[in-house]
Amino acid sequence: MLALHATKAIGPGGPPRVDTPTKLCFHVDDIDREHAALIARGVTMRDIHRWEGIAFCDGIDPEGNIFQITTRR
């Protein structure tokens, strides 16, 4: 179950939120392709990191929430 609650919106271009230790992680099959596609759509994405067969990178949504895409299942 996933519950989403309204919080104070920072708005587009706001700074990354550092007041919460929680982020959503989304599995992707091809991190390079998804990373490039998100950047092409204007999403702020950080560098891809690779470690022991997995890859992951963080992104920042328009309200400053940090999320992650990863090949980890």
C-alpha positions, 0 to 999 in steps of 0.5 A, a space after each residue: 500500500 502506498 499513501 501520498 499526503 500533501 505537504 508544503 509545495 516548494 514549486 518548480 526549480 526549488 531546492 532538493 528537500 533534505 528534511 525527510 529521509 524517505 524517497 521512492 525508488 522505481 525499478 527500471 530495466 535500462 537505467 541509461 535509457 530511462 535516465 536520458 529520457 527523464 533528462 530530455 523531459 526536463 527532470 533534474 537527474 543526478 549521476 548514475 552510480 554502479 556497484 556490484 551489478 546494480 545501478 542507481 541514480 537520484 532525481 528531483 521532482 518539481 517540488 524538490 522531492 528526491 526519488 531514485 531509479 534503480 536496476 535493483 529488484 
